[in-house]
Amino acid sequence: MDILVSAHNPMTGPRHLGHYVSTMMEWPDCEKNYECFFVIDDLIATFMYPKVREDIFNRTLLTARDFLACGIDPDKSHLVFTSMLWENTELLLLLSNFVDTDYCKRLFEHSFLGMLAPHMRAQLELPTHASVAEFLYPQLGIPSLTIGLQAKAFQGGEEISGYVHIMKEIGRRFASETGERLTVAEWLPARTAHLCGADSTHMSVHNALCLTEPPSPDELSALPDSVLHEWAVALEGTSYADALAKNPASAKDDIIAKIASHCEPFKNCCITSDEILDHAAKGASRAKFLLRQTLGKVKAGLRIPEIIEY
């Protein structure tokens, strides 16, 4: 079965409605067609937000809890934390042979970190000038992992579609210089790439509907019809949006009930941290096996002898 990778940054902790409709809602269906790796990139969070590194582990666990509450089968798919996959750090270093400095610099300059003003970097407790890790990992970490897992599909919203271009560039350079081919994933776009928040602007932390603590029915009822309309389309398809447009008074209660029903599994999830870490350890075991296979191929392409097996 082909492999699919879908990755989240855990920085904000519990997932909101935008995360859900752009990726997580589709995961149970993805499991029917792919061997899925649902990745929490806790390493990138430590590079991007040094000010709150001590909080990132808990935020990772909260993100993982929501992953497991969305209806996936953890015995079929794989939950992985990037901090458990140091084989990917080795692979990233080797694959960086196929990314020139000008290309990486261009990627960084157009990234979130690369566009921060000096005073914003200071607020995040980042150094004035980017470290090598900050320069390299956020651009190549997930592409390297996806290549290492030999994924055929990379699922997510438009904001991470650029990773697929990086994978293709690495794959092209590797094939050109070694004569061998790496598996490069195709982007599987989300059905809903963007979602508005409660104030009708793009959904982010300050205006999001948190899946574990959604607004009350009265609070939802007070939202603009345009917001409920967009949420209804994302969650239930056009039929609810059409009903809202034709009969706003009667349809609104039904839409609010549907939103509540989607949030219910997240509100009532009782999985423990130990259970989460057990699932992550199992996912890491499968990921490490695939990463070591790819490492062997890349080392052979670079003519690096593997003298000692450890």
Secondary structure, 3 states (H helix, E strand, C coil): CCEEEEEECCCCCCCEHHHHHHCHHHHHHHHHHCEEEEEECHHHHHHHCHHHHHHHHHHHHHHHHHHHHCCCCCCCCEEEEHHHCHHHHHHHHHHHHHCCHHHHHHHHHCCCHHHCCHHHHHHCCCCCCCCHHHHHHHHHHHHHHHHHCCCCEEEECHHHCHHHHHHHHHHHHHHHHHCCCCCCCEEEECCCCCCECCCCCECCHHHCCECCCCCCHHHHHCCCHHHHHHHHHHHHCHHHHHHHHHCHHHHHHHHHHHHHHHHHHHHCCCCCHHHHHHHHHHHHHHHHHHHHHHHHHHHHHCCCCCCCCC
